Amino acid sequence: MLSEAKIVKNARIVVVGASDTSISFIEALLSIIYLNFSSIVLVAPGGLPHNHFVEKSENLKSYSTSYTREELKKMMLESRVRVINARMVDIDRSDKNIVLHDDTVIPYDTLILGMGIQDKTLNTLNYVSRGIAPHGEDKRADQILSIDDPHLYSHLRTGGSLINILTDKKKVKNCVIYGRTLNTYCCIQGLLHRGVKPEQIILVQPKVECHVEESYDEPDRETMRQDLPFIYQDAFDDETIE
């Protein structure tokens, strides 16, 4: 099979989002040994996740265990598909193209949407994260960040303006982290690694029902509690759990 010529497929395949589903879909296409897909485009706000940090302690958010950082590096997606660091803002189904935040138009023959689960807390308050342009009635505050901000690692880079504010010994500033998921604790670890002192970090944990209870009927409240993937609070006091 290695000596046989591959069949070239020129269909324009556009994948939006760098979630596990999107990466798995691209991996499946690239693993077909008798086909050569010449036009695969991955639109990934912030770029591929494994390029954001070098050491694990630098990570600011949790990632699925479907792919480790080493596995993503070995796939070499940057050299096999076209990766665009941008955010999709519109879909033109009649002309079969997508519009990016900088008004760039990307045509497609097949469109795959795989953005994954994203935090919507700021959206419910009509705010957008620092790295996203406001739309409609949305507002943006310079020092409010969502964990899913595409430029999160750029905003919180060592030596950046926000980290310099938090590590300034003359003017002590606090950082409030709101949430109760695994991302919350990963973010705390990442800030500590960047030199933020523990006493400057304030953790605010919402109740389990917050932001999601409107989607459930009152009789299904117990079902809601079982469905939500929140942190098991007692795990941090259990010596048998690492």
Backbone hydrogen bonds in HBPLUS format (Angstrom, degrees):
<---DONOR---> <-ACCEPTOR-->    atom                        ^
c    i                          cat <-CA-CA->   ^        H-A-AA   ^      H-
h    n   atom  resd res      DA  || num        DHA   H-A  angle D-A-AA Bond
n    s   type  num  typ     dist DA aas  dist angle  dist       angle   num
A0004-GLU N   A0001-MET O   3.26 MM   3  5.32 147.6  2.37  99.3 108.5     1
A0007-ILE N   A0034-TYR O   2.97 MM  27  6.17 172.9  1.98 143.3 141.2     2
A0036-ASN N   A0007-ILE O   2.83 MM  29  5.90 156.3  1.89 150.3 147.1     3
A0009-LYS N   A0036-ASN O   2.84 MM  27  5.85 169.8  1.85 142.6 144.6     4
A0038-SER N   A0009-LYS O   3.05 MM  29  6.14 163.2  2.08 152.6 157.7     5
A0109-ASP N   A0012-ARG O   2.73 MM  97  4.98 172.4  1.73 143.9 143.5     6
A0110-THR N   A0012-ARG O   3.04 MM  98  6.38 159.3  2.09 155.5 155.1     7
A0013-ILE N   A0039-SER O   2.94 MM  26  6.23 164.7  1.97 168.4 172.0     8
A0041-VAL N   A0013-ILE O   2.82 MM  28  6.20 164.2  1.84 164.6 169.2     9
A0014-VAL N   A0110-THR O   2.93 MM  96  6.28 167.1  1.94 171.6 173.9    10
A0112-ILE N   A0014-VAL O   2.86 MM  98  6.23 163.3  1.89 162.7 166.7    11
A0015-VAL N   A0041-VAL O   2.74 MM  26  6.07 169.1  1.75 170.0 173.8    12
A0043-VAL N   A0015-VAL O   2.77 MM  28  6.13 163.4  1.80 163.6 169.4    13
A0016-VAL N   A0112-ILE O   2.82 MM  96  6.19 166.6  1.84 171.0 175.3    14
A0114-GLY N   A0016-VAL O   2.85 MM  98  5.77 161.5  1.89 159.2 165.4    15
A0017-GLY N   A0043-VAL O   2.74 MM  26  5.87 176.6  1.74 161.4 162.3    16
A0023-ILE N   A0019-SER O   3.02 MM   4  6.29 170.7  2.03 159.0 160.9    17
A0024-SER N   A0020-ASP O   2.83 MM   4  5.87 156.6  1.88 146.2 153.6    18
A0025-PHE N   A0021-THR O   2.92 MM   4  6.09 150.7  2.01 144.3 152.1    19
A0026-ILE N   A0022-SER O   3.03 MM   4  6.34 162.0  2.06 151.6 155.5    20
A0027-GLU N   A0023-ILE O   2.86 MM   4  6.04 160.2  1.90 148.7 154.9    21
A0028-ALA N   A0024-SER O   2.95 MM   4  6.13 151.0  2.03 143.4 150.6    22
A0029-LEU N   A0025-PHE O   3.15 MM   4  6.50 153.4  2.23 146.1 152.5    23
A0030-LEU N   A0026-ILE O   2.95 MM   4  6.21 165.3  1.98 157.1 161.0    24
A0031-SER N   A0027-GLU O   2.99 MM   4  6.05 130.1  2.24 140.6 152.9    25
A0032-ILE N   A0029-LEU O   3.31 MM   3  5.70 167.1  2.33 110.4 114.2    26
A0035-LEU N   A0032-ILE O   3.28 MM   3  5.69 169.0  2.29 115.2 118.2    27
A0082-ARG N   A0040-ILE O   3.03 MM  42  6.29 167.9  2.05 166.8 163.3    28
A0042-LEU N   A0082-ARG O   2.76 MM  40  6.07 167.6  1.77 161.5 165.0    29
A0084-ILE N   A0042-LEU O   2.83 MM  42  6.12 166.5  1.84 157.1 160.3    30
A0044-ALA N   A0084-ILE O   2.89 MM  40  6.02 151.1  1.97 151.9 161.6    31
A0047-GLY N   A0044-ALA O   2.84 MM   3  5.04 161.1  1.87 132.7 133.5    32
A0051-ASN N   A0048-LEU O   3.19 MM   3  5.88 166.2  2.21 122.2 126.5    33
A0052-HIS N   A0049-PRO O   3.34 MM   3  5.77 170.0  2.35 116.7 118.2    34
A0058-GLU N   A0055-GLU O   3.02 MM   3  5.46 156.6  2.07 111.6 119.0    35
A0059-ASN N   A0056-LYS O   3.11 MM   3  5.51 163.9  2.14 112.8 117.9    36
A0072-LEU N   A0068-THR O   3.08 MM   4  6.39 157.6  2.14 152.4 157.9    37
A0073-LYS N   A0069-ARG O   3.07 MM   4  6.32 151.8  2.15 144.3 151.8    38
A0074-LYS N   A0070-GLU O   3.06 MM   4  6.29 152.2  2.14 144.6 151.7    39
A0075-MET N   A0071-GLU O   3.16 MM   4  6.39 135.2  2.37 140.3 151.3    40
A0076-MET N   A0073-LYS O   3.24 MM   3  5.51 144.0  2.37 103.7 112.9    41
A0079-SER N   A0076-MET O   3.18 MM   3  5.76 143.2  2.33 111.9 120.3    42
A0080-ARG N   A0077-LEU O   3.06 MM   3  5.02 149.2  2.16 101.1 110.7    43
A0081-VAL N   A0077-LEU O   2.90 MM   4  5.72 155.2  1.97 161.2 159.2    44
A0086-ALA N   A0084-ILE O   3.09 MM   2  5.70 119.0  2.48 108.4  92.1    45
A0101-HIS N   A0087-ARG O   2.85 MM  14  5.54 129.3  2.10 152.5 168.3    46
A0089-VAL N   A0099-VAL O   2.87 MM  10  5.86 174.1  1.88 161.9 163.5    47
A0090-ASP N   A0099-VAL O   3.36 MM   9  5.06 147.4  2.48 140.9 138.7    48
A0099-VAL N   A0090-ASP O   2.89 MM   9  5.06 167.9  1.91 141.6 142.8    49
A0092-ASP N   A0097-ASN O   2.83 MM   5  5.31 166.6  1.85 165.4 168.5    50
A0096-LYS N   A0092-ASP O   2.83 MM   4  5.65 114.0  2.27 136.4 154.7    51
A0097-ASN N   A0092-ASP O   3.10 MM   5  5.31 155.1  2.16 137.9 145.7    52
A0108-TYR N   A0096-LYS O   2.98 MM  12  5.71 158.9  2.02 147.9 144.1    53
A0098-ILE N   A0106-ILE O   2.88 MM   8  5.27 156.5  1.94 140.2 145.1    54
A0106-ILE N   A0098-ILE O   2.90 MM   8  5.27 164.3  1.92 153.2 158.4    55
A0100-LEU N   A0104-THR O   2.86 MM   4  5.20 163.6  1.89 153.9 159.4    56
A0103-ASP N   A0100-LEU O   2.92 MM   3  5.22 152.0  2.00 123.3 122.5    57
A0124-THR N   A0120-LYS O   3.23 MM   4  6.56 149.2  2.33 152.1 158.4    58
A0125-LEU N   A0122-LEU O   2.99 MM   3  5.17 142.1  2.14 102.1 113.6    59
A0127-TYR N   A0122-LEU O   2.90 MM   5  4.98 168.3  1.91 143.4 142.7    60
A0126-ASN N   A0123-ASN O   3.07 MM   3  4.94 164.0  2.09 105.0 108.5    61
A0139-LYS N   A0126-ASN O   2.86 MM  13  6.18 151.7  1.94 135.0 142.6    62
A0128-VAL N   A0139-LYS O   2.73 MM  11  6.06 139.1  1.90 160.7 168.5    63
A0132-ILE N   A0129-SER O   3.12 MM   3  5.55 167.0  2.14 123.0 123.4    64
A0130-ARG N   A0144-ILE O   3.14 MM  14  6.03 132.7  2.37 150.3 163.6    65
A0138-ASP N   A0135-HIS O   3.20 MM   3  5.47 164.6  2.22 125.7 127.1    66
A0144-ILE N   A0141-ALA O   3.25 MM   3  5.54 163.0  2.28 122.3 119.0    67
A0149-ASP N   A0146-SER O   3.03 MM   3  5.14 158.8  2.08 113.9 113.0    68
A0152-LEU N   A0149-ASP O   3.09 MM   3  5.10 151.5  2.17 121.8 117.4    69
A0154-SER N   A0151-HIS O   3.12 MM   3  5.22 124.8  2.43  99.1 113.7    70
A0155-HIS N   A0151-HIS O   2.94 MM   4  6.20 159.8  1.98 159.5 165.2    71
A0156-LEU N   A0152-LEU O   3.02 MM   4  6.21 155.2  2.08 149.7 156.3    72
A0160-GLY N   A0157-ARG O   2.95 MM   3  5.27 159.9  1.99 131.4 132.2    73
A0164-ASN N   A0160-GLY O   2.90 MM   4  6.00 154.9  1.97 151.8 159.8    74
A0165-ILE N   A0161-SER O   3.05 MM   4  6.25 147.7  2.15 142.1 150.0    75
A0166-LEU N   A0162-LEU O   3.11 MM   4  6.43 155.7  2.17 145.8 152.0    76
A0167-THR N   A0163-ILE O   2.92 MM   4  6.05 135.5  2.12 145.1 156.9    77
A0175-CYS N   A0200-GLN O   2.74 MM  25  6.05 161.4  1.78 163.4 165.3    78
A0202-ILE N   A0175-CYS O   2.81 MM  27  6.07 168.1  1.83 157.0 159.7    79
A0177-ILE N   A0202-ILE O   2.82 MM  25  6.15 164.9  1.84 164.5 168.5    80
A0204-VAL N   A0177-ILE O   2.86 MM  27  6.08 172.6  1.86 162.4 163.4    81
A0179-GLY N   A0204-VAL O   2.98 MM  25  6.38 162.7  2.01 165.3 170.5    82
A0231-ILE N   A0180-ARG O   3.34 MM  51  6.22 162.4  2.38 158.0 160.4    83
A0184-THR N   A0181-THR O   3.06 MM   3  5.48 137.3  2.24 107.0 117.4    84
A0186-CYS N   A0182-LEU O   3.08 MM   4  6.36 154.5  2.15 153.0 161.0    85
A0187-CYS N   A0183-ASN O   2.91 MM   4  6.03 154.9  1.97 148.6 154.7    86
A0188-ILE N   A0184-THR O   3.15 MM   4  6.46 152.4  2.23 140.9 148.1    87
A0189-GLN N   A0185-TYR O   3.05 MM   4  6.25 161.3  2.08 143.6 148.0    88
A0190-GLY N   A0186-CYS O   2.94 MM   4  6.18 156.1  1.99 146.7 153.5    89
A0191-LEU N   A0187-CYS O   2.95 MM   4  6.20 152.9  2.02 149.3 156.0    90
A0192-LEU N   A0188-ILE O   2.98 MM   4  6.22 158.8  2.03 151.9 157.7    91
A0193-HIS N   A0189-GLN O   3.02 MM   4  6.24 153.8  2.09 146.9 153.9    92
A0194-ARG N   A0190-GLY O   3.17 MM   4  6.39 133.5  2.40 133.6 145.3    93
A0194-ARG N   A0191-LEU O   3.06 MM   3  5.02 128.4  2.34  93.2 107.3    94
A0196-VAL N   A0191-LEU O   3.08 MM   5  5.55 161.4  2.11 152.2 146.3    95
A0195-GLY N   A0192-LEU O   3.13 MM   3  5.29 162.7  2.16 108.6 111.5    96
A0200-GLN N   A0197-LYS O   2.99 MM   3  5.51 158.1  2.04 117.0 124.1    97
A0201-ILE N   A0198-PRO O   3.11 MM   3  5.47 163.4  2.14 112.8 118.1    98
A0210-CYS N   A0207-LYS O   3.15 MM   3  5.48 153.0  2.23 110.3 118.0    99
A0212-VAL N   A0209-GLU O   3.40 MM   3  5.96 157.1  2.46 124.6 131.0   100
A0213-GLU N   A0209-GLU O   3.10 MM   4  5.14 142.7  2.24 165.5 156.2   101
A0215-SER N   A0212-VAL O   3.06 MM   3  5.78 159.2  2.10 120.8 126.4   102
A0216-TYR N   A0213-GLU O   3.17 MM   3  5.50 167.2  2.18 112.6 116.2   103
A0220-ASP N   A0217-ASP O   2.94 MM   3  5.39 145.4  2.07 113.2 123.8   104
A0221-ARG N   A0218-GLU O   3.26 MM   3  5.52 153.8  2.33 120.0 117.8   105
A0224-MET N   A0220-ASP O   2.97 MM   4  6.28 152.2  2.05 152.9 160.9   106
A0225-ARG N   A0221-ARG O   3.15 MM   4  6.49 155.3  2.21 146.2 151.5   107
A0226-GLN N   A0222-GLU O   3.16 MM   4  6.46 149.4  2.26 144.8 152.5   108
A0227-ASP N   A0223-THR O   3.00 MM   4  6.20 140.7  2.16 145.4 156.5   109
A0227-ASP N   A0224-MET O   3.14 MM   3  5.12 125.5  2.45  94.8 109.0   110
A0228-LEU N   A0224-MET O   3.13 MM   4  6.27 151.7  2.21 156.9 161.6   111
A0235-ALA N   A0232-TYR O   2.95 MM   3  5.60 159.3  2.00 121.4 128.2   112
A0237-ASP N   A0234-ASP O   3.09 MM   3  5.43 157.6  2.15 109.5 116.6   113
A0238-ASP N   A0235-ALA O   3.31 MM   3  5.10 159.3  2.36  96.3 102.4   114
A0241-ILE N   A0238-ASP O   3.15 MM   3  5.68 164.8  2.18 115.7 120.5   115
